[in-house]
Amino acid sequence: MAPFVDHSAAALALLNSGGRFSRRSGSFLGQCVVDPTPLSRKQAEWLARLLDRAGFPPVAGDEHD
């Protein structure tokens, strides 16, 4: 699978995947979808972990592994 073009697309894919998320993670993903503000390093790392756990590719250009 190709990397996601941005954090919004990645978060939307996770939410649409049908996976189970905690309220906190779900809220974070929802905010990522609607807010184009760049993620902090900590947020980018959290999104990267959620993507990895779900078996999704990373966000393109994301240097946080």
FENWOPE-V429735 format. One line per field, one symbol per residue. ss: DSSP state (H for helix, E for strand, C for the rest). psi: psi as a letter, one per 20 degrees, with the letter a starting at -180 (. if undefined). burial: b if it has 24 or more other C-alpha atoms within 12 Angstrom, else e. A space follows every 50 residues. Layout:
BEGIN
ss: ???
psi: ???
burial: ???
END
This chain:
BEGIN
ss: CCCECCHHHHHHHHHHCCCCCCHHHHHHHHHHHHCCCCCCHHHHHHHHHH HHHCCCCCECCCCCC
psi: qqqqhrhghggggghiijrpqrgggggggghhgioipqqrggghhggggg gghikqrrppjojo.
burial: eeeeebbbbbbbbbbeeeeeeeeeeeebbbbbbeeeeebeeeebebbbeb beeeebbbbeebeee
END
